[in-house]
Amino acid sequence: MVDHLVVLFSYGTLRQRDVQLSLFGREITGAPDALPGYRLSTVEITDPRVIAVSGATHHPILRATGDPADVVEGTALHLSTDELAAADDYEVDDYQRALVPLASGLRAWVYAADHTAGRA
């Protein structure tokens, strides 16, 4: 079975070489891109495994604003579906994965604030 490639828009720790090596076993190349309609915020990470991999207790998190003037810069990473599953396992419950349009016209998965968890 062939593993298909997907695009993941990363604006935080998934762009770090050490995080990529830990999660995917390789460095992931990507292209600069941007996501309109969102702003960056921060979230405190309490999962010891995620802190050990990223080296940080606070990670950036996207919050939807709906305002096209709000733009977050990042990188469009090309991952296999297995690597996307590894990224899903890495992200804590504060994040939810959604399919979004990027400034380049690509559609990409992104991890953003989980509004269903009651966080603003």
N, C-alpha and C positions, 0 to 999 in steps of 0.2 A: 504494500500500500504506500502510495506517495503522500508525504506530508506537505500540505499546501502552505504557502507563505501568506502572512497577514501583516497589516501595518499597525503598529502601536505608536501613538504619539506620547513621547516621554518629555517631561519638563522637570524631572527630579532625579531621584537616586537610581532609576533604571538606566540612566545615561552614564553612570559611574562604571569604569572598567572593572573594578574589583567586585562590584555587585553583579555585573554581567557574567564574569567568570564563575562566580559562586552559583548563580542561578542557572545559567545556560551552558557553562563549560567552554564558552568562547566569547570573544569580543564581538559586539554587534555594530555594524556600520549603519549609518543613517544619513538623512539629509535634513538640513535646517527647514523648519516649517513653523506655522503659527496657528493658534486656535482662537478665533474671534468669539466674543460673547461670554468670556470667562475671565475671572481674576484669580490670582494666587493668594492663598492664605497659608497658615501652618497648622499642623496637627501634632499633638504629642503622641509618640509611639511608646507603648508599654510592653510590647511583645519582645522578650529577650532575644529570640532568634533573629527577628528583623533588625533590632539594634546591633546585634553582633555582625550581621552581614553588611549593613549600611554604615555603621560607625556613628550613628546619630540618633538622638532621642526625639528630634523634631524634624518632620518631613514637610515639604510643600504639598499643598492639596488645592485642586481646582474647585472653584465655586462658580456655578452658572449665574450670570447676570442678565443675559439676553441682550445686552447692549453691545452692538457691533464695534463700538469704539474701544471696548475692553478687549485686549489681545494678550495672549500668553505665548511667548516664544518657547520653542522646544525643538525636538528632533523626531522625525518620522523614522522609526526603526522597523526593519523587515525581519519578522520572526516566523518560525515554524509554528504550527498549531500546538505542538508539544511544548515549545518555549513559552507560548502565550499561557498555557496551563500552568507552567512553572511560575510565571509572573502573577497569575491569579493566586497561587498558593502563598506567594511572598507578601502580597498586599493585605493589610489589616482590614478589619470590618468597617473602618471609617470610609473606605473607598468602595465605589461600585464601578464596574466596567460598562461603558456605553460606546456606541458607534456614533461618531461625529464627523462633520465635514471640516476639513482643514482649509487654510487660506490658499493652499496650492491647488485645491480641487479634489485632492485625495480624500477618501473616506477612511477613517482610522479608528481603532479602539483607543480609549483613553480611560484612565482611572480618575474619577472625580468624587467630590463629597457625596456620601450616601444620604440623600435627603430622607429616605425611609427610616433612618435611625433617629430622626428627631433632632438632628444637628442643623444649625443655620449656616 
